[in-house]
Amino acid sequence: MPEDRGGHDSAPAELVLELGGPAAGGGFIAHADDGRVVFVRHGITGERVRAVITESHATWARADAVEVLTASPDRVSAPCPYAGPGACGGCDYQHVALDAQLELKQHRVEEQLRAIARVELDVRVERLSPARGGLGTRTRVRYATDPDGQLSMRRNRSHELVAVRACALGVSPLVTVSRSTTSWPGDADVELVCLDVGAPPSVVVATPRRDAAHRGTSRVVVLDGPGLSARQSTTVGPHRYDVSPGVFWQVHEAGPEVLVGAVLDGLGLSAGDRACDLYCGAGLFTRAIASEVGPTGSVWGIDASREAIADARHNLRDHPWGRVETSRVDRRSVERSSRDATHAVFDPPRRGVDRGGLHALVASGVRRCVSVSCEPSTFARDLRVLLDGGWQLDSLRALDLFEMTEHVELVGVLSR
């Protein structure tokens, strides 16, 4: 029950709450005595907690569980010293046992499919790196620095910084760079990348421009020096990829290979097939598809990032039947790329597939497609459009590419 510390217009500072199922944003759903829904981080379903309000609205609020009054059997000690209320906001589930993390993700995926796509489906979330214990698998870690150059992370939903030595989610070369570098530029964003743990990492630093003519933009520098690389290369199956700093690449070290396998299995390509790859990035799927369809087939990749398309073009240099284009994914670009296509794959950002592009895909002659998504709600929304357009969902895989967080990667295979 609430400890009333003010009138209705000023929310109570603390509440005692019973926690229900997981919610978007890494929290758990609870109900305050005043009727508001409260999204509580750092708790677990079934726990009774004392929570401090961090954001208040008329019908809902956000809170942090600062004391566990009745603990879940799935509660564990967070392996990272920077996890917890008021600390680094990067991890949602450090305090949750690994098997229970998968169950929470499963619950959220099934709930979103049921509520948005109107699909009832049992989902099993697959762990990719069980031996790592949820740590040491990310090939990209982003930090901020304070005015003195101290490496830091941001608090949840805040620009406030928490000083850290290293993020335990990163692969070992990134942890080494974080701990061994004692001086960083102040007030900067720092991105560490190592796509191949046997090769040197890259360090990209972005600092705000302070002159009036460029205010609001950043000066981006790729650091050079012993043990660093200006460009990343990695092998996925038989294919070698070059990826420029700042270009999107799947963050889990096992993610690219598992996803390429899932996409190719789902597409079921043969020599001579014609495919389109929407949101193709650096060409992870584009190049693998080009190898499957061979010179009698074709693949057309689209992405809005010029830097990503430059990498994709380079990665396709030995597959001239593969074409890439810098363009937003929208109705016109999908109509062009899918005009003669038999297959399609799309891996959009969290906001999902462009509405016009999705309807253009439905209207195309594509007969088989694979939907890859890191956000269950927009995956379910896009799935409903495809189902209403005459497609059927043949299979769905859920992959734990984001350990210690609420996020999960989905791979849906559809046909008609």
LOLO-599576 format. One record per residue (C-alpha): residue number from 1; residue in one letter; x, y, z. Coordinates in Angstrom, 2 decimals, always signed. Layout:
<atoms>
(NUM "A" (X Y Z))
...
</atoms>
This chain:
<atoms>
(1 "M" (+0.00 +0.00 +0.00))
(2 "P" (+1.23 +3.55 -0.60))
(3 "E" (+2.96 +5.62 +2.00))
(4 "D" (+1.12 +8.86 +1.30))
(5 "R" (+3.57 +11.75 +1.17))
(6 "G" (+1.42 +14.31 -0.55))
(7 "G" (-1.83 +15.00 -2.35))
(8 "H" (-3.03 +13.41 -5.56))
(9 "D" (-1.05 +15.84 -7.72))
(10 "S" (+2.26 +14.98 -6.05))
(11 "A" (+2.86 +11.23 -6.28))
(12 "P" (+3.98 +9.31 -3.20))
(13 "A" (+7.76 +8.99 -3.10))
(14 "E" (+7.56 +5.32 -2.05))
(15 "L" (+5.16 +2.43 -2.57))
(16 "V" (+4.98 -1.16 -1.39))
(17 "L" (+3.98 -3.21 -4.42))
(18 "E" (+3.29 -6.77 -5.58))
(19 "L" (+4.95 -7.35 -8.95))
(20 "G" (+3.24 -9.00 -11.89))
(21 "G" (+4.52 -9.91 -15.34))
(22 "P" (+7.30 -8.24 -17.34))
(23 "A" (+6.68 -5.01 -19.22))
(24 "A" (+8.40 -3.21 -22.06))
(25 "G" (+11.33 -1.19 -20.77))
(26 "G" (+12.75 -3.88 -18.50))
(27 "G" (+10.32 -3.39 -15.63))
(28 "F" (+7.48 -5.37 -14.08))
(29 "I" (+3.83 -4.41 -13.87))
(30 "A" (+2.31 -3.44 -10.53))
(31 "H" (-0.83 -1.59 -9.46))
(32 "A" (-0.83 +1.20 -6.89))
(33 "D" (-3.72 +1.75 -4.50))
(34 "D" (-4.65 +4.95 -6.36))
(35 "G" (-5.34 +2.89 -9.51))
(36 "R" (-2.19 +3.77 -11.41))
(37 "V" (-0.11 +1.19 -13.25))
(38 "V" (+3.49 +1.24 -12.02))
(39 "F" (+6.39 -0.14 -14.06))
(40 "V" (+9.00 -1.31 -11.57))
(41 "R" (+12.62 -2.02 -12.50))
(42 "H" (+14.97 -4.28 -10.50))
(43 "G" (+12.19 -6.59 -9.35))
(44 "I" (+10.88 -10.00 -10.47))
(45 "T" (+7.38 -11.35 -11.02))
(46 "G" (+5.85 -12.45 -7.70))
(47 "E" (+8.05 -10.28 -5.49))
(48 "R" (+6.82 -7.80 -2.91))
(49 "V" (+9.05 -4.74 -2.94))
(50 "R" (+9.47 -1.25 -1.61))
(51 "A" (+9.73 +0.97 -4.67))
(52 "V" (+10.76 +4.57 -5.16))
(53 "I" (+8.91 +6.57 -7.81))
(54 "T" (+11.23 +7.83 -10.55))
(55 "E" (+8.65 +9.22 -12.99))
(56 "S" (+5.04 +10.10 -12.26))
(57 "H" (+1.98 +10.62 -14.49))
(58 "A" (-1.75 +10.80 -13.91))
(59 "T" (-2.48 +7.16 -14.77))
(60 "W" (+0.91 +5.49 -14.55))
(61 "A" (+4.39 +5.78 -13.05))
(62 "R" (+7.88 +4.32 -13.18))
(63 "A" (+9.72 +3.13 -10.08))
(64 "D" (+12.83 +1.33 -8.89))
(65 "A" (+12.63 -1.54 -6.42))
(66 "V" (+15.02 -0.46 -3.66))
(67 "E" (+14.15 -3.12 -1.08))
(68 "V" (+12.91 -6.67 -1.61))
(69 "L" (+10.39 -7.61 +1.07))
(70 "T" (+9.50 -11.01 -0.39))
(71 "A" (+12.12 -12.39 -2.78))
(72 "S" (+11.59 -14.57 -5.83))
(73 "P" (+13.49 -17.88 -5.93))
(74 "D" (+14.84 -16.62 -9.27))
(75 "R" (+16.66 -13.68 -7.65))
(76 "V" (+20.47 -13.79 -7.77))
(77 "S" (+23.29 -11.38 -6.93))
(78 "A" (+24.07 -9.22 -9.93))
(79 "P" (+27.48 -10.20 -11.37))
(80 "C" (+28.24 -6.59 -12.30))
(81 "P" (+29.03 -4.05 -9.55))
(82 "Y" (+27.41 -1.27 -11.58))
(83 "A" (+23.97 -2.89 -11.84))
(84 "G" (+21.05 -1.88 -9.65))
(85 "P" (+18.80 +1.06 -8.72))
(86 "G" (+20.39 +4.42 -9.50))
(87 "A" (+23.35 +2.78 -11.24))
(88 "C" (+24.05 +1.84 -14.89))
(89 "G" (+20.85 +1.62 -16.90))
(90 "G" (+22.14 -0.82 -19.50))
(91 "C" (+21.01 -4.13 -18.00))
(92 "D" (+17.44 -4.99 -16.99))
(93 "Y" (+17.89 -8.52 -15.61))
(94 "Q" (+21.30 -8.84 -13.92))
(95 "H" (+19.47 -9.79 -10.71))
(96 "V" (+17.50 -12.60 -12.43))
(97 "A" (+18.74 -16.20 -12.83))
(98 "L" (+19.65 -16.95 -16.46))
(99 "D" (+16.93 -19.59 -17.02))
(100 "A" (+14.34 -17.24 -15.55))
(101 "Q" (+15.51 -14.47 -17.90))
(102 "L" (+14.57 -16.71 -20.84))
(103 "E" (+11.15 -17.35 -19.31))
(104 "L" (+10.53 -13.63 -18.90))
(105 "K" (+11.42 -12.99 -22.53))
(106 "Q" (+9.25 -15.89 -23.61))
(107 "H" (+6.32 -14.46 -21.65))
(108 "R" (+6.68 -11.04 -23.27))
(109 "V" (+6.99 -12.42 -26.82))
(110 "E" (+3.93 -14.64 -26.39))
(111 "E" (+1.94 -11.77 -24.86))
(112 "Q" (+2.81 -9.39 -27.72))
(113 "L" (+1.94 -12.00 -30.35))
(114 "R" (-1.39 -12.65 -28.65))
(115 "A" (-2.31 -8.99 -28.05))
(116 "I" (-1.08 -7.41 -31.30))
(117 "A" (-0.81 -10.14 -33.95))
(118 "R" (-3.72 -12.20 -32.53))
(119 "V" (-1.54 -15.29 -32.74))
(120 "E" (-1.39 -17.95 -30.01))
(121 "L" (+2.05 -19.56 -30.06))
(122 "D" (+4.35 -21.30 -27.61))
(123 "V" (+7.79 -19.70 -27.86))
(124 "R" (+11.10 -21.09 -26.62))
(125 "V" (+13.95 -18.60 -26.26))
(126 "E" (+17.27 -20.12 -27.32))
(127 "R" (+20.46 -19.34 -25.43))
(128 "L" (+23.43 -18.85 -27.75))
(129 "S" (+26.39 -18.87 -25.36))
(130 "P" (+25.53 -20.92 -22.25))
(131 "A" (+29.16 -21.23 -21.16))
(132 "R" (+29.55 -17.43 -20.83))
(133 "G" (+26.99 -17.03 -18.05))
(134 "G" (+25.38 -14.07 -19.79))
(135 "L" (+28.59 -11.98 -19.89))
(136 "G" (+31.42 -11.37 -22.35))
(137 "T" (+29.46 -11.79 -25.60))
(138 "R" (+28.95 -8.27 -26.96))
(139 "T" (+31.23 -7.13 -29.76))
(140 "R" (+30.20 -3.48 -29.39))
(141 "V" (+30.02 -1.41 -26.20))
(142 "R" (+29.12 +2.28 -25.95))
(143 "Y" (+30.29 +4.51 -23.12))
(144 "A" (+30.15 +8.20 -22.28))
(145 "T" (+32.82 +10.19 -20.48))
(146 "D" (+32.42 +12.89 -17.85))
(147 "P" (+34.16 +16.28 -18.09))
(148 "D" (+37.32 +14.75 -16.58))
(149 "G" (+37.41 +11.90 -19.14))
(150 "Q" (+36.20 +9.19 -16.73))
(151 "L" (+34.62 +6.28 -18.62))
(152 "S" (+30.95 +6.09 -17.67))
(153 "M" (+27.53 +4.61 -18.40))
(154 "R" (+24.20 +6.44 -18.28))
(155 "R" (+21.51 +5.80 -15.72))
(156 "N" (+18.22 +4.42 -17.00))
(157 "R" (+16.23 +7.01 -18.96))
(158 "S" (+18.72 +9.72 -17.96))
(159 "H" (+21.76 +11.64 -19.12))
(160 "E" (+23.31 +11.29 -15.66))
(161 "L" (+26.56 +9.35 -15.69))
(162 "V" (+27.83 +6.47 -13.55))
(163 "A" (+31.60 +6.01 -13.55))
(164 "V" (+32.70 +2.48 -14.54))
(165 "R" (+35.93 +0.67 -15.29))
(166 "A" (+34.52 -1.67 -17.93))
(167 "C" (+31.25 -3.21 -19.11))
(168 "A" (+31.21 -6.93 -18.34))
(169 "L" (+28.96 -7.62 -21.33))
(170 "G" (+31.79 -6.86 -23.77))
(171 "V" (+34.06 -9.48 -25.30))
(172 "S" (+37.46 -9.72 -23.64))
(173 "P" (+39.41 -7.31 -25.94))
(174 "L" (+36.88 -4.57 -25.18))
(175 "V" (+37.17 -5.14 -21.44))
(176 "T" (+40.96 -4.98 -21.75))
(177 "V" (+40.87 -1.66 -23.64))
(178 "S" (+38.40 -0.19 -21.15))
(179 "R" (+40.52 -1.12 -18.14))
(180 "S" (+43.92 -0.32 -19.61))
(181 "T" (+43.13 +3.12 -21.01))
(182 "T" (+43.44 +5.72 -18.27))
(183 "S" (+42.81 +8.90 -20.24))
(184 "W" (+39.78 +9.60 -22.45))
(185 "P" (+38.52 +12.86 -23.98))
(186 "G" (+36.03 +14.63 -21.72))
(187 "D" (+32.31 +14.93 -22.48))
(188 "A" (+32.53 +12.38 -25.26))
(189 "D" (+30.75 +9.29 -26.54))
(190 "V" (+33.12 +6.33 -26.86))
(191 "E" (+32.32 +3.22 -28.89))
(192 "L" (+34.50 +0.12 -28.65))
(193 "V" (+34.11 -2.53 -31.34))
(194 "C" (+35.74 -5.94 -31.81))
(195 "L" (+33.94 -8.20 -34.27))
(196 "D" (+36.70 -10.81 -34.16))
(197 "V" (+38.17 -11.49 -30.71))
(198 "G" (+41.42 -12.57 -32.34))
(199 "A" (+41.90 -9.17 -33.99))
(200 "P" (+42.49 -5.65 -32.64))
(201 "P" (+39.45 -3.60 -31.57))
(202 "S" (+38.40 -0.21 -32.92))
(203 "V" (+37.79 +2.84 -30.76))
(204 "V" (+35.53 +5.62 -32.06))
(205 "V" (+35.26 +8.87 -30.10))
(206 "A" (+32.59 +11.51 -30.78))
(207 "T" (+32.96 +14.91 -29.09))
(208 "P" (+30.53 +17.83 -29.47))
(209 "R" (+31.62 +20.71 -31.68))
(210 "R" (+31.64 +23.91 -29.67))
(211 "D" (+32.07 +26.49 -32.44))
(212 "A" (+28.91 +28.36 -33.41))
(213 "A" (+28.97 +27.23 -37.03))
(214 "H" (+28.82 +23.50 -36.11))
(215 "R" (+27.07 +23.55 -32.76))
(216 "G" (+24.84 +20.52 -32.26))
(217 "T" (+27.10 +18.23 -34.32))
(218 "S" (+29.94 +15.95 -33.26))
(219 "R" (+33.53 +15.52 -34.27))
(220 "V" (+34.12 +11.80 -34.79))
(221 "V" (+37.61 +10.34 -34.57))
(222 "V" (+38.73 +6.74 -34.96))
(223 "L" (+41.63 +6.40 -32.56))
(224 "D" (+44.90 +5.02 -33.86))
(225 "G" (+47.70 +3.37 -31.99))
(226 "P" (+49.21 +0.06 -30.94))
(227 "G" (+46.64 -2.71 -30.63))
(228 "L" (+43.87 -0.78 -32.41))
(229 "S" (+42.32 -1.13 -35.86))
(230 "A" (+40.58 +1.52 -37.97))
(231 "R" (+38.30 -1.09 -39.57))
(232 "Q" (+36.76 -4.33 -38.43))
(233 "S" (+36.74 -7.61 -40.35))
(234 "T" (+35.04 -10.84 -39.40))
(235 "T" (+34.14 -14.21 -40.87))
(236 "V" (+30.60 -15.59 -40.92))
(237 "G" (+30.54 -19.12 -42.29))
(238 "P" (+32.62 -19.08 -45.46))
(239 "H" (+32.27 -15.33 -45.97))
(240 "R" (+34.58 -12.51 -44.91))
(241 "Y" (+33.02 -9.13 -44.12))
(242 "D" (+34.57 -5.68 -43.64))
(243 "V" (+32.59 -3.31 -41.43))
(244 "S" (+33.37 +0.37 -40.93))
(245 "P" (+33.18 +2.01 -37.49))
(246 "G" (+29.64 +3.12 -36.73))
(247 "V" (+27.98 +0.78 -39.23))
(248 "F" (+25.38 -1.56 -37.76))
(249 "W" (+26.40 -5.15 -37.08))
(250 "Q" (+24.71 -7.73 -34.85))
(251 "V" (+26.09 -7.13 -31.37))
(252 "H" (+26.30 -10.72 -30.04))
(253 "E" (+29.47 -12.54 -31.08))
(254 "A" (+27.45 -15.62 -32.15))
(255 "G" (+24.58 -13.58 -33.60))
(256 "P" (+25.70 -13.13 -37.24))
(257 "E" (+26.36 -16.83 -37.86))
(258 "V" (+23.19 -18.02 -36.11))
(259 "L" (+21.05 -15.44 -37.89))
(260 "V" (+22.50 -16.15 -41.33))
(261 "G" (+21.80 -19.84 -40.79))
(262 "A" (+18.23 -19.13 -39.64))
(263 "V" (+17.56 -16.78 -42.58))
(264 "L" (+18.93 -19.16 -45.20))
(265 "D" (+17.04 -22.10 -43.70))
(266 "G" (+13.87 -20.04 -43.70))
(267 "L" (+14.22 -18.76 -47.25))
(268 "G" (+15.05 -22.18 -48.71))
(269 "L" (+16.81 -20.63 -51.71))
(270 "S" (+17.81 -22.39 -54.91))
(271 "A" (+20.11 -21.35 -57.75))
(272 "G" (+18.36 -18.77 -59.90))
(273 "D" (+16.09 -17.36 -57.20))
(274 "R" (+15.72 -13.59 -56.90))
(275 "A" (+15.69 -11.97 -53.48))
(276 "C" (+15.46 -8.54 -51.88))
(277 "D" (+17.14 -7.66 -48.58))
(278 "L" (+15.45 -4.72 -46.86))
(279 "Y" (+17.50 -2.83 -44.23))
(280 "C" (+20.55 -4.74 -45.49))
(281 "G" (+23.20 -2.87 -43.49))
(282 "A" (+26.73 -3.99 -44.35))
(283 "G" (+25.36 -6.92 -46.34))
(284 "L" (+25.34 -9.72 -43.76))
(285 "F" (+22.38 -11.48 -45.37))
(286 "T" (+22.89 -10.00 -48.84))
(287 "R" (+26.22 -11.71 -49.39))
(288 "A" (+25.06 -15.05 -48.00))
(289 "I" (+21.96 -14.93 -50.22))
(290 "A" (+24.08 -14.03 -53.27))
(291 "S" (+26.15 -17.17 -52.72))
(292 "E" (+22.99 -19.30 -52.47))
(293 "V" (+21.26 -18.02 -55.61))
(294 "G" (+24.43 -17.95 -57.71))
(295 "P" (+25.09 -15.98 -60.90))
(296 "T" (+21.80 -17.09 -62.46))
(297 "G" (+19.92 -15.43 -59.61))
(298 "S" (+20.04 -12.00 -58.00))
(299 "V" (+19.74 -10.14 -54.72))
(300 "W" (+18.92 -6.47 -54.20))
(301 "G" (+19.79 -4.85 -50.87))
(302 "I" (+18.44 -1.53 -49.58))
(303 "D" (+19.56 +0.58 -46.63))
(304 "A" (+19.36 +4.28 -45.79))
(305 "S" (+22.94 +4.45 -44.48))
(306 "R" (+25.50 +5.46 -47.10))
(307 "E" (+28.31 +4.09 -44.95))
(308 "A" (+26.57 +0.72 -44.60))
(309 "I" (+25.88 +0.51 -48.33))
(310 "A" (+29.55 +1.29 -49.07))
(311 "D" (+30.51 -1.67 -46.86))
(312 "A" (+27.85 -3.89 -48.44))
(313 "R" (+29.08 -3.02 -51.94))
(314 "H" (+32.62 -3.90 -50.87))
(315 "N" (+31.47 -7.16 -49.29))
(316 "L" (+29.62 -8.10 -52.49))
(317 "R" (+32.55 -7.35 -54.77))
(318 "D" (+32.92 -11.03 -55.77))
(319 "H" (+29.18 -11.41 -56.38))
(320 "P" (+28.29 -9.02 -59.23))
(321 "W" (+24.72 -10.38 -59.32))
(322 "G" (+24.26 -8.77 -55.93))
(323 "R" (+23.10 -5.14 -56.02))
(324 "V" (+22.79 -2.63 -53.19))
(325 "E" (+21.18 +0.79 -53.08))
(326 "T" (+21.20 +3.71 -50.67))
(327 "S" (+17.55 +4.43 -50.05))
(328 "R" (+14.93 +4.56 -47.33))
(329 "V" (+12.84 +1.43 -47.18))
(330 "D" (+9.44 +2.68 -48.34))
(331 "R" (+6.74 +1.83 -50.84))
(332 "R" (+8.73 +2.90 -53.90))
(333 "S" (+12.01 +1.24 -52.96))
(334 "V" (+10.26 -2.02 -52.06))
(335 "E" (+8.29 -1.96 -55.30))
(336 "R" (+11.58 -1.59 -57.22))
(337 "S" (+13.55 -4.21 -55.34))
(338 "S" (+10.76 -6.80 -55.18))
(339 "R" (+9.44 -6.38 -58.71))
(340 "D" (+10.80 -9.75 -59.88))
(341 "A" (+11.72 -11.15 -56.47))
(342 "T" (+10.78 -14.63 -55.29))
(343 "H" (+12.12 -14.20 -51.73))
(344 "A" (+12.63 -11.38 -49.22))
(345 "V" (+14.28 -10.78 -45.87))
(346 "F" (+13.91 -7.70 -43.66))
(347 "D" (+15.73 -6.76 -40.47))
(348 "P" (+14.40 -3.32 -39.52))
(349 "P" (+15.29 -1.13 -36.52))
(350 "R" (+13.08 -1.32 -33.43))
(351 "R" (+10.37 +0.85 -34.99))
(352 "G" (+9.61 -1.95 -37.47))
(353 "V" (+9.08 -2.03 -41.23))
(354 "D" (+7.90 +1.10 -43.02))
(355 "R" (+4.13 +0.79 -43.50))
(356 "G" (+4.18 +1.61 -47.22))
(357 "G" (+7.07 -0.78 -47.78))
(358 "L" (+5.28 -3.58 -45.98))
(359 "H" (+2.13 -3.13 -48.08))
(360 "A" (+4.29 -3.08 -51.23))
(361 "L" (+5.79 -6.40 -50.18))
(362 "V" (+2.31 -7.86 -49.67))
(363 "A" (+1.37 -6.70 -53.19))
(364 "S" (+4.55 -8.16 -54.74))
(365 "G" (+5.11 -11.61 -56.18))
(366 "V" (+7.39 -12.65 -53.32))
(367 "R" (+6.34 -16.11 -52.14))
(368 "R" (+8.60 -16.61 -49.12))
(369 "C" (+10.06 -14.14 -46.63))
(370 "V" (+11.92 -14.00 -43.33))
(371 "S" (+11.20 -11.29 -40.76))
(372 "V" (+14.05 -10.53 -38.33))
(373 "S" (+13.31 -8.23 -35.42))
(374 "C" (+14.71 -7.13 -32.05))
(375 "E" (+11.37 -5.74 -30.83))
(376 "P" (+8.42 -8.11 -30.17))
(377 "S" (+5.74 -5.39 -30.37))
(378 "T" (+6.65 -4.13 -33.85))
(379 "F" (+7.38 -7.69 -35.02))
(380 "A" (+3.83 -8.62 -34.00))
(381 "R" (+2.39 -5.49 -35.66))
(382 "D" (+4.16 -6.22 -38.95))
(383 "L" (+3.24 -9.90 -38.73))
(384 "R" (-0.46 -8.99 -38.48))
(385 "V" (-0.19 -6.98 -41.73))
(386 "L" (+1.41 -9.95 -43.51))
(387 "L" (-1.17 -12.40 -42.16))
(388 "D" (-3.99 -10.12 -43.27))
(389 "G" (-2.31 -9.97 -46.70))
(390 "G" (-2.54 -13.72 -47.21))
(391 "W" (+0.74 -14.92 -45.71))
(392 "Q" (+1.07 -17.68 -43.13))
(393 "L" (+3.61 -17.98 -40.32))
(394 "D" (+5.52 -21.22 -40.83))
(395 "S" (+7.96 -20.96 -37.92))
(396 "L" (+9.31 -18.59 -35.30))
(397 "R" (+12.61 -18.67 -33.45))
(398 "A" (+13.46 -16.47 -30.48))
(399 "L" (+17.19 -15.97 -29.87))
(400 "D" (+18.82 -14.60 -26.70))
(401 "L" (+21.17 -12.16 -28.41))
(402 "F" (+20.92 -9.61 -25.58))
(403 "E" (+21.68 -11.38 -22.31))
(404 "M" (+20.93 -9.54 -19.07))
(405 "T" (+18.36 -7.34 -20.83))
(406 "E" (+14.68 -7.64 -21.72))
(407 "H" (+15.51 -7.73 -25.44))
(408 "V" (+15.23 -10.77 -27.70))
(409 "E" (+15.78 -11.39 -31.41))
(410 "L" (+12.95 -12.94 -33.42))
(411 "V" (+13.17 -14.75 -36.75))
(412 "G" (+9.82 -15.47 -38.37))
(413 "V" (+9.46 -17.49 -41.59))
(414 "L" (+6.39 -16.79 -43.73))
(415 "S" (+5.08 -18.14 -47.01))
(416 "R" (+2.07 -17.95 -49.31))
</atoms>
